[in-house]
């Protein structure tokens, strides 16, 4: 499975961004996908996750009500709509896919910077 993120950038606090993650390869093997983020000097944390089949979602408490994860199975693409962005949302955001045979795949990451 190959994952390519896009959509990061610089935005002012209170603004919005939408991240995309295009998947290719063994799509049929994907069970779930998620967005993680890693700020400088900090660990990589889960932001939001979605099951590929049913579309069940889960969010970190810090982003609930502001971020929305979704996927378009016809385009093999996952999205993260980020609204009401805060400076503390600044991080490199990574796309992750978890497959039925328990492999994990990662994208290259996309930088999100929120200025105050």
N, CA, C and O atoms as a GROMACS GRO file, in nm:
protein
  464
    1UNK      N    1   0.085  -0.119   0.000
    1UNK     CA    2   0.000   0.000   0.000
    1UNK      C    3   0.089   0.124   0.000
    1UNK      O    4   0.181   0.137   0.081
    2UNK      N    5   0.060   0.215  -0.091
    2UNK     CA    6   0.134   0.342  -0.096
    2UNK      C    7   0.036   0.455  -0.059
    2UNK      O    8  -0.080   0.455  -0.100
    3UNK      N    9   0.087   0.549   0.019
    3UNK     CA   10   0.005   0.660   0.068
    3UNK      C   11   0.073   0.791   0.036
    3UNK      O   12   0.193   0.808   0.060
    4UNK      N   13  -0.003   0.885  -0.020
    4UNK     CA   14   0.051   1.016  -0.054
    4UNK      C   15  -0.041   1.123   0.002
    4UNK      O   16  -0.158   1.134  -0.034
    5UNK      N   17   0.015   1.203   0.093
    5UNK     CA   18  -0.062   1.311   0.154
    5UNK      C   19  -0.048   1.440   0.074
    5UNK      O   20   0.050   1.460   0.002
    6UNK      N   21  -0.147   1.525   0.087
    6UNK     CA   22  -0.142   1.658   0.029
    6UNK      C   23  -0.235   1.750   0.108
    6UNK      O   24  -0.320   1.703   0.184
    7UNK      N   25  -0.218   1.880   0.088
    7UNK     CA   26  -0.311   1.975   0.147
    7UNK      C   27  -0.260   2.052   0.266
    7UNK      O   28  -0.330   2.139   0.318
    8UNK      N   29  -0.138   2.024   0.312
    8UNK     CA   30  -0.085   2.100   0.423
    8UNK      C   31  -0.050   2.241   0.382
    8UNK      O   32  -0.057   2.276   0.264
    9UNK      N   33  -0.012   2.323   0.480
    9UNK     CA   34   0.028   2.459   0.449
    9UNK      C   35   0.027   2.547   0.573
    9UNK      O   36   0.022   2.499   0.686
   10UNK      N   37   0.031   2.676   0.547
   10UNK     CA   38   0.032   2.777   0.653
   10UNK      C   39  -0.105   2.844   0.658
   10UNK      O   40  -0.158   2.887   0.555
   11UNK      N   41  -0.161   2.854   0.778
   11UNK     CA   42  -0.293   2.914   0.794
   11UNK      C   43  -0.295   2.990   0.926
   11UNK      O   44  -0.224   2.955   1.020
   12UNK      N   45  -0.376   3.093   0.932
   12UNK     CA   46  -0.390   3.168   1.056
   12UNK      C   47  -0.482   3.094   1.152
   12UNK      O   48  -0.567   3.015   1.111
   13UNK      N   49  -0.465   3.122   1.279
   13UNK     CA   50  -0.552   3.064   1.380
   13UNK      C   51  -0.698   3.096   1.348
   13UNK      O   52  -0.732   3.208   1.311
   14UNK      N   53  -0.782   2.994   1.363
   14UNK     CA   54  -0.922   3.008   1.329
   14UNK      C   55  -0.955   2.967   1.188
   14UNK      O   56  -1.072   2.955   1.152
   15UNK      N   57  -0.853   2.945   1.108
   15UNK     CA   58  -0.873   2.906   0.969
   15UNK      C   59  -0.896   2.758   0.952
   15UNK      O   60  -0.907   2.682   1.048
   16UNK      N   61  -0.903   2.717   0.824
   16UNK     CA   62  -0.931   2.577   0.790
   16UNK      C   63  -0.834   2.526   0.686
   16UNK      O   64  -0.780   2.602   0.606
   17UNK      N   65  -0.812   2.396   0.690
   17UNK     CA   66  -0.736   2.324   0.588
   17UNK      C   67  -0.800   2.189   0.568
   17UNK      O   68  -0.866   2.136   0.658
   18UNK      N   69  -0.782   2.133   0.450
   18UNK     CA   70  -0.826   1.995   0.425
   18UNK      C   71  -0.708   1.914   0.375
   18UNK      O   72  -0.646   1.947   0.274
   19UNK      N   73  -0.677   1.810   0.446
   19UNK     CA   74  -0.572   1.718   0.406
   19UNK      C   75  -0.632   1.602   0.329
   19UNK      O   76  -0.744   1.558   0.356
   20UNK      N   77  -0.556   1.553   0.232
   20UNK     CA   78  -0.597   1.436   0.154
   20UNK      C   79  -0.488   1.330   0.163
   20UNK      O   80  -0.370   1.362   0.174
   21UNK      N   81  -0.530   1.206   0.157
   21UNK     CA   82  -0.436   1.094   0.154
   21UNK      C   83  -0.485   0.996   0.047
   21UNK      O   84  -0.587   0.930   0.064
   22UNK      N   85  -0.411   0.989  -0.061
   22UNK     CA   86  -0.445   0.900  -0.171
   22UNK      C   87  -0.374   0.766  -0.152
   22UNK      O   88  -0.252   0.761  -0.138
   23UNK      N   89  -0.450   0.659  -0.154
   23UNK     CA   90  -0.395   0.526  -0.136
   23UNK      C   91  -0.391   0.452  -0.269
   23UNK      O   92  -0.479   0.469  -0.354
   24UNK      N   93  -0.289   0.370  -0.286
   24UNK     CA   94  -0.278   0.287  -0.405
   24UNK      C   95  -0.216   0.154  -0.364
   24UNK      O   96  -0.165   0.138  -0.254
   25UNK      N   97  -0.222   0.058  -0.455
   25UNK     CA   98  -0.169  -0.074  -0.426
   25UNK      C   99  -0.279  -0.167  -0.375
   25UNK      O  100  -0.387  -0.174  -0.434
   26UNK      N  101  -0.251  -0.238  -0.266
   26UNK     CA  102  -0.342  -0.340  -0.215
   26UNK      C  103  -0.454  -0.277  -0.132
   26UNK      O  104  -0.464  -0.300  -0.011
   27UNK      N  105  -0.536  -0.197  -0.198
   27UNK     CA  106  -0.645  -0.127  -0.129
   27UNK      C  107  -0.738  -0.225  -0.061
   27UNK      O  108  -0.790  -0.198   0.048
   28UNK      N  109  -0.761  -0.338  -0.124
   28UNK     CA  110  -0.856  -0.435  -0.072
   28UNK      C  111  -0.817  -0.485   0.066
   28UNK      O  112  -0.902  -0.535   0.140
   29UNK      N  113  -0.691  -0.472   0.103
   29UNK     CA  114  -0.642  -0.524   0.230
   29UNK      C  115  -0.655  -0.425   0.345
   29UNK      O  116  -0.629  -0.460   0.461
   30UNK      N  117  -0.696  -0.302   0.314
   30UNK     CA  118  -0.702  -0.199   0.419
   30UNK      C  119  -0.823  -0.221   0.510
   30UNK      O  120  -0.936  -0.234   0.464
   31UNK      N  121  -0.797  -0.225   0.641
   31UNK     CA  122  -0.904  -0.233   0.740
   31UNK      C  123  -0.943  -0.095   0.791
   31UNK      O  124  -1.062  -0.064   0.805
   32UNK      N  125  -0.844  -0.014   0.819
   32UNK     CA  126  -0.868   0.118   0.875
   32UNK      C  127  -0.758   0.213   0.832
   32UNK      O  128  -0.648   0.170   0.795
   33UNK      N  129  -0.788   0.341   0.837
   33UNK     CA  130  -0.690   0.444   0.808
   33UNK      C  131  -0.699   0.552   0.914
   33UNK      O  132  -0.800   0.565   0.983
   34UNK      N  133  -0.593   0.627   0.925
   34UNK     CA  134  -0.594   0.731   1.026
   34UNK      C  135  -0.499   0.843   0.993
   34UNK      O  136  -0.413   0.831   0.905
   35UNK      N  137  -0.515   0.952   1.066
   35UNK     CA  138  -0.424   1.065   1.060
   35UNK      C  139  -0.354   1.076   1.196
   35UNK      O  140  -0.416   1.072   1.302
   36UNK      N  141  -0.223   1.088   1.188
   36UNK     CA  142  -0.140   1.110   1.304
   36UNK      C  143  -0.070   1.244   1.287
   36UNK      O  144  -0.061   1.297   1.176
   37UNK      N  145  -0.021   1.300   1.396
   37UNK     CA  146   0.059   1.421   1.386
   37UNK      C  147   0.174   1.416   1.485
   37UNK      O  148   0.168   1.354   1.591
   38UNK      N  149   0.280   1.486   1.445
   38UNK     CA  150   0.400   1.490   1.529
   38UNK      C  151   0.456   1.631   1.528
   38UNK      O  152   0.498   1.682   1.424
   39UNK      N  153   0.455   1.693   1.644
   39UNK     CA  154   0.515   1.825   1.660
   39UNK      C  155   0.661   1.808   1.698
   39UNK      O  156   0.700   1.702   1.748
   40UNK      N  157   0.743   1.909   1.674
   40UNK     CA  158   0.886   1.899   1.707
   40UNK      C  159   0.909   1.860   1.853
   40UNK      O  160   0.853   1.922   1.944
   41UNK      N  161   0.991   1.758   1.874
   41UNK     CA  162   1.024   1.716   2.008
   41UNK      C  163   0.918   1.636   2.079
   41UNK      O  164   0.932   1.604   2.197
   42UNK      N  165   0.811   1.602   2.007
   42UNK     CA  166   0.701   1.527   2.069
   42UNK      C  167   0.679   1.396   1.995
   42UNK      O  168   0.728   1.377   1.884
   43UNK      N  169   0.606   1.306   2.058
   43UNK     CA  170   0.577   1.178   1.995
   43UNK      C  171   0.467   1.194   1.890
   43UNK      O  172   0.395   1.294   1.887
   44UNK      N  173   0.458   1.094   1.805
   44UNK     CA  174   0.353   1.094   1.702
   44UNK      C  175   0.223   1.043   1.767
   44UNK      O  176   0.219   0.935   1.826
   45UNK      N  177   0.118   1.122   1.755
   45UNK     CA  178  -0.009   1.090   1.820
   45UNK      C  179  -0.120   1.073   1.718
   45UNK      O  180  -0.119   1.137   1.612
   46UNK      N  181  -0.215   0.987   1.750
   46UNK     CA  182  -0.332   0.969   1.665
   46UNK      C  183  -0.423   1.091   1.676
   46UNK      O  184  -0.452   1.139   1.785
   47UNK      N  185  -0.467   1.140   1.562
   47UNK     CA  186  -0.560   1.252   1.556
   47UNK      C  187  -0.702   1.202   1.530
   47UNK      O  188  -0.796   1.240   1.599
   48UNK      N  189  -0.715   1.116   1.429
   48UNK     CA  190  -0.847   1.064   1.392
   48UNK      C  191  -0.828   0.936   1.313
   48UNK      O  192  -0.726   0.916   1.246
   49UNK      N  193  -0.928   0.849   1.322
   49UNK     CA  194  -0.921   0.722   1.250
   49UNK      C  195  -1.058   0.688   1.193
   49UNK      O  196  -1.161   0.735   1.241
   50UNK      N  197  -1.057   0.606   1.087
   50UNK     CA  198  -1.181   0.567   1.021
   50UNK      C  199  -1.166   0.425   0.970
   50UNK      O  200  -1.061   0.389   0.916
   51UNK      N  201  -1.270   0.345   0.986
   51UNK     CA  202  -1.267   0.212   0.927
   51UNK      C  203  -1.298   0.224   0.779
   51UNK      O  204  -1.386   0.300   0.739
   52UNK      N  205  -1.226   0.149   0.698
   52UNK     CA  206  -1.238   0.166   0.554
   52UNK      C  207  -1.374   0.118   0.502
   52UNK      O  208  -1.431   0.179   0.412
   53UNK      N  209  -1.425   0.010   0.558
   53UNK     CA  210  -1.550  -0.046   0.509
   53UNK      C  211  -1.672   0.032   0.554
   53UNK      O  212  -1.743   0.089   0.471
   54UNK      N  213  -1.697   0.034   0.684
   54UNK     CA  214  -1.818   0.095   0.739
   54UNK      C  215  -1.806   0.246   0.753
   54UNK      O  216  -1.906   0.318   0.741
   55UNK      N  217  -1.687   0.294   0.777
   55UNK     CA  218  -1.667   0.437   0.794
   55UNK      C  219  -1.685   0.485   0.937
   55UNK      O  220  -1.710   0.603   0.960
   56UNK      N  221  -1.671   0.395   1.033
   56UNK     CA  222  -1.678   0.437   1.173
   56UNK      C  223  -1.557   0.524   1.205
   56UNK      O  224  -1.447   0.500   1.156
   57UNK      N  225  -1.580   0.625   1.288
   57UNK     CA  226  -1.474   0.722   1.314
   57UNK      C  227  -1.442   0.735   1.463
   57UNK      O  228  -1.523   0.701   1.549
   58UNK      N  229  -1.323   0.784   1.489
   58UNK     CA  230  -1.280   0.810   1.626
   58UNK      C  231  -1.185   0.928   1.621
   58UNK      O  232  -1.111   0.947   1.524
   59UNK      N  233  -1.187   1.010   1.729
   59UNK     CA  234  -1.108   1.132   1.732
   59UNK      C  235  -1.035   1.148   1.865
   59UNK      O  236  -1.082   1.103   1.969
   60UNK      N  237  -0.922   1.212   1.858
   60UNK     CA  238  -0.856   1.255   1.980
   60UNK      C  239  -0.941   1.365   2.043
   60UNK      O  240  -1.005   1.444   1.973
   61UNK      N  241  -0.940   1.370   2.175
   61UNK     CA  242  -1.022   1.470   2.245
   61UNK      C  243  -0.987   1.612   2.202
   61UNK      O  244  -1.074   1.699   2.197
   62UNK      N  245  -0.862   1.635   2.171
   62UNK     CA  246  -0.815   1.769   2.139
   62UNK      C  247  -0.871   1.823   2.007
   62UNK      O  248  -0.865   1.943   1.982
   63UNK      N  249  -0.924   1.735   1.923
   63UNK     CA  250  -0.974   1.781   1.792
   63UNK      C  251  -1.123   1.757   1.774
   63UNK      O  252  -1.179   1.796   1.671
   64UNK      N  253  -1.187   1.693   1.870
   64UNK     CA  254  -1.331   1.666   1.858
   64UNK      C  255  -1.409   1.796   1.839
   64UNK      O  256  -1.387   1.894   1.910
   65UNK      N  257  -1.500   1.794   1.743
   65UNK     CA  258  -1.580   1.912   1.714
   65UNK      C  259  -1.515   2.009   1.619
   65UNK      O  260  -1.580   2.102   1.571
   66UNK      N  261  -1.386   1.989   1.590
   66UNK     CA  262  -1.315   2.080   1.498
   66UNK      C  263  -1.269   2.007   1.371
   66UNK      O  264  -1.270   2.065   1.263
   67UNK      N  265  -1.229   1.883   1.385
   67UNK     CA  266  -1.178   1.805   1.271
   67UNK      C  267  -1.280   1.698   1.232
   67UNK      O  268  -1.352   1.645   1.316
   68UNK      N  269  -1.283   1.668   1.103
   68UNK     CA  270  -1.370   1.562   1.053
   68UNK      C  271  -1.292   1.474   0.958
   68UNK      O  272  -1.234   1.522   0.860
   69UNK      N  273  -1.289   1.345   0.987
   69UNK     CA  274  -1.224   1.248   0.899
   69UNK      C  275  -1.330   1.183   0.811
   69UNK      O  276  -1.442   1.157   0.855
   70UNK      N  277  -1.292   1.157   0.686
   70UNK     CA  278  -1.384   1.091   0.594
   70UNK      C  279  -1.303   1.016   0.490
   70UNK      O  280  -1.182   1.034   0.479
   71UNK      N  281  -1.371   0.932   0.415
   71UNK     CA  282  -1.302   0.863   0.305
   71UNK      C  283  -1.397   0.848   0.189
   71UNK      O  284  -1.519   0.838   0.206
   72UNK      N  285  -1.339   0.848   0.070
   72UNK     CA  286  -1.413   0.828  -0.054
   72UNK      C  287  -1.358   0.700  -0.115
   72UNK      O  288  -1.250   0.699  -0.174
   73UNK      N  289  -1.434   0.593  -0.101
   73UNK     CA  290  -1.384   0.464  -0.148
   73UNK      C  291  -1.371   0.460  -0.299
   73UNK      O  292  -1.288   0.387  -0.352
   74UNK      N  293  -1.451   0.538  -0.370
   74UNK     CA  294  -1.442   0.539  -0.516
   74UNK      C  295  -1.312   0.604  -0.564
   74UNK      O  296  -1.267   0.578  -0.675
   75UNK      N  297  -1.254   0.688  -0.479
   75UNK     CA  298  -1.128   0.755  -0.515
   75UNK      C  299  -1.011   0.702  -0.434
   75UNK      O  300  -0.899   0.751  -0.449
   76UNK      N  301  -1.036   0.602  -0.349
   76UNK     CA  302  -0.929   0.548  -0.262
   76UNK      C  303  -0.857   0.659  -0.186
   76UNK      O  304  -0.735   0.659  -0.175
   77UNK      N  305  -0.934   0.752  -0.135
   77UNK     CA  306  -0.876   0.869  -0.071
   77UNK      C  307  -0.943   0.896   0.063
   77UNK      O  308  -1.064   0.882   0.079
   78UNK      N  309  -0.861   0.934   0.160
   78UNK     CA  310  -0.908   0.972   0.292
   78UNK      C  311  -0.882   1.121   0.309
   78UNK      O  312  -0.787   1.176   0.254
   79UNK      N  313  -0.967   1.185   0.387
   79UNK     CA  314  -0.957   1.329   0.407
   79UNK      C  315  -0.957   1.363   0.555
   79UNK      O  316  -1.006   1.287   0.639
   80UNK      N  317  -0.903   1.479   0.586
   80UNK     CA  318  -0.915   1.535   0.719
   80UNK      C  319  -0.949   1.683   0.702
   80UNK      O  320  -0.865   1.764   0.663
   81UNK      N  321  -1.072   1.717   0.732
   81UNK     CA  322  -1.115   1.857   0.730
   81UNK      C  323  -1.085   1.916   0.867
   81UNK      O  324  -1.136   1.868   0.969
   82UNK      N  325  -1.004   2.019   0.868
   82UNK     CA  326  -0.961   2.081   0.993
   82UNK      C  327  -1.014   2.223   0.999
   82UNK      O  328  -0.975   2.308   0.918
   83UNK      N  329  -1.101   2.249   1.094
   83UNK     CA  330  -1.158   2.381   1.112
   83UNK      C  331  -1.116   2.439   1.248
   83UNK      O  332  -1.069   2.367   1.336
   84UNK      N  333  -1.134   2.567   1.263
   84UNK     CA  334  -1.100   2.635   1.389
   84UNK      C  335  -0.960   2.597   1.435
   84UNK      O  336  -0.939   2.563   1.552
   85UNK      N  337  -0.867   2.604   1.344
   85UNK     CA  338  -0.730   2.562   1.375
   85UNK      C  339  -0.666   2.651   1.480
   85UNK      O  340  -0.690   2.772   1.487
   86UNK      N  341  -0.583   2.586   1.562
   86UNK     CA  342  -0.514   2.654   1.671
   86UNK      C  343  -0.363   2.639   1.651
   86UNK      O  344  -0.319   2.545   1.585
   87UNK      N  345  -0.284   2.729   1.708
   87UNK     CA  346  -0.138   2.714   1.694
   87UNK      C  347  -0.088   2.578   1.743
   87UNK      O  348   0.009   2.525   1.689
   88UNK      N  349  -0.153   2.522   1.843
   88UNK     CA  350  -0.110   2.392   1.893
   88UNK      C  351  -0.141   2.277   1.798
   88UNK      O  352  -0.101   2.163   1.823
   89UNK      N  353  -0.212   2.304   1.690
   89UNK     CA  354  -0.233   2.202   1.586
   89UNK      C  355  -0.115   2.193   1.491
   89UNK      O  356  -0.111   2.105   1.405
   90UNK      N  357  -0.019   2.284   1.505
   90UNK     CA  358   0.099   2.283   1.419
   90UNK      C  359   0.177   2.154   1.438
   90UNK      O  360   0.214   2.118   1.549
   91UNK      N  361   0.202   2.085   1.327
   91UNK     CA  362   0.272   1.957   1.330
   91UNK      C  363   0.288   1.905   1.188
   91UNK      O  364   0.232   1.959   1.093
   92UNK      N  365   0.365   1.800   1.176
   92UNK     CA  366   0.364   1.722   1.052
   92UNK      C  367   0.254   1.617   1.066
   92UNK      O  368   0.249   1.543   1.164
   93UNK      N  369   0.166   1.613   0.969
   93UNK     CA  370   0.053   1.520   0.970
   93UNK      C  371   0.084   1.402   0.878
   93UNK      O  372   0.123   1.420   0.763
   94UNK      N  373   0.064   1.282   0.932
   94UNK     CA  374   0.094   1.160   0.859
   94UNK      C  375  -0.033   1.078   0.838
   94UNK      O  376  -0.118   1.068   0.926
   95UNK      N  377  -0.043   1.022   0.721
   95UNK     CA  378  -0.150   0.929   0.687
   95UNK      C  379  -0.102   0.788   0.720
   95UNK      O  380   0.014   0.753   0.698
   96UNK      N  381  -0.193   0.709   0.772
   96UNK     CA  382  -0.160   0.572   0.813
   96UNK      C  383  -0.268   0.477   0.762
   96UNK      O  384  -0.386   0.510   0.761
   97UNK      N  385  -0.224   0.358   0.720
   97UNK     CA  386  -0.320   0.254   0.680
   97UNK      C  387  -0.285   0.126   0.753
   97UNK      O  388  -0.168   0.089   0.764
   98UNK      N  389  -0.386   0.058   0.802
   98UNK     CA  390  -0.369  -0.068   0.875
   98UNK      C  391  -0.443  -0.176   0.798
   98UNK      O  392  -0.562  -0.163   0.768
   99UNK      N  393  -0.370  -0.283   0.766
   99UNK     CA  394  -0.430  -0.384   0.678
   99UNK      C  395  -0.475  -0.508   0.754
   99UNK      O  396  -0.443  -0.527   0.872
  100UNK      N  397  -0.550  -0.591   0.683
  100UNK     CA  398  -0.605  -0.712   0.743
  100UNK      C  399  -0.496  -0.808   0.788
  100UNK      O  400  -0.516  -0.885   0.881
  101UNK      N  401  -0.380  -0.804   0.722
  101UNK     CA  402  -0.270  -0.892   0.762
  101UNK      C  403  -0.175  -0.821   0.858
  101UNK      O  404  -0.057  -0.856   0.869
  102UNK      N  405  -0.229  -0.721   0.927
  102UNK     CA  406  -0.162  -0.650   1.038
  102UNK      C  407  -0.038  -0.574   0.999
  102UNK      O  408   0.049  -0.551   1.083
  103UNK      N  409  -0.027  -0.533   0.874
  103UNK     CA  410   0.081  -0.443   0.835
  103UNK      C  411   0.032  -0.299   0.850
  103UNK      O  412  -0.087  -0.270   0.841
  104UNK      N  413   0.128  -0.211   0.874
  104UNK     CA  414   0.100  -0.068   0.880
  104UNK      C  415   0.181   0.003   0.774
  104UNK      O  416   0.296  -0.032   0.748
  105UNK      N  417   0.120   0.102   0.712
  105UNK     CA  418   0.186   0.180   0.609
  105UNK      C  419   0.172   0.328   0.645
  105UNK      O  420   0.074   0.370   0.707
  106UNK      N  421   0.273   0.405   0.605
  106UNK     CA  422   0.275   0.547   0.636
  106UNK      C  423   0.301   0.629   0.511
  106UNK      O  424   0.373   0.587   0.420
  107UNK      N  425   0.241   0.747   0.510
  107UNK     CA  426   0.275   0.843   0.406
  107UNK      C  427   0.399   0.921   0.448
  107UNK      O  428   0.456   0.899   0.554
  108UNK      N  429   0.439   1.014   0.361
  108UNK     CA  430   0.562   1.089   0.384
  108UNK      C  431   0.543   1.207   0.478
  108UNK      O  432   0.640   1.264   0.527
  109UNK      N  433   0.418   1.243   0.503
  109UNK     CA  434   0.389   1.354   0.593
  109UNK      C  435   0.368   1.485   0.519
  109UNK      O  436   0.424   1.508   0.413
  110UNK      N  437   0.285   1.569   0.578
  110UNK     CA  438   0.261   1.702   0.524
  110UNK      C  439   0.258   1.802   0.640
  110UNK      O  440   0.195   1.777   0.743
  111UNK      N  441   0.326   1.913   0.621
  111UNK     CA  442   0.340   2.011   0.729
  111UNK      C  443   0.216   2.099   0.738
  111UNK      O  444   0.167   2.151   0.637
  112UNK      N  445   0.166   2.114   0.858
  112UNK     CA  446   0.058   2.209   0.887
  112UNK      C  447   0.111   2.308   0.989
  112UNK      O  448   0.155   2.269   1.098
  113UNK      N  449   0.107   2.435   0.955
  113UNK     CA  450   0.154   2.540   1.044
  113UNK      C  451   0.041   2.640   1.067
  113UNK      O  452  -0.015   2.695   0.972
  114UNK      N  453   0.007   2.662   1.195
  114UNK     CA  454  -0.099   2.755   1.229
  114UNK      C  455  -0.037   2.872   1.304
  114UNK      O  456   0.021   2.855   1.411
  115UNK      N  457  -0.049   2.989   1.247
  115UNK     CA  458   0.009   3.108   1.308
  115UNK      C  459  -0.093   3.176   1.399
  115UNK      O  460  -0.213   3.172   1.374
  116UNK      N  461  -0.042   3.237   1.503
  116UNK     CA  462  -0.131   3.303   1.600
  116UNK      C  463  -0.156   3.448   1.563
  116UNK      O  464  -0.228   3.519   1.633
   0.00000   0.00000   0.00000
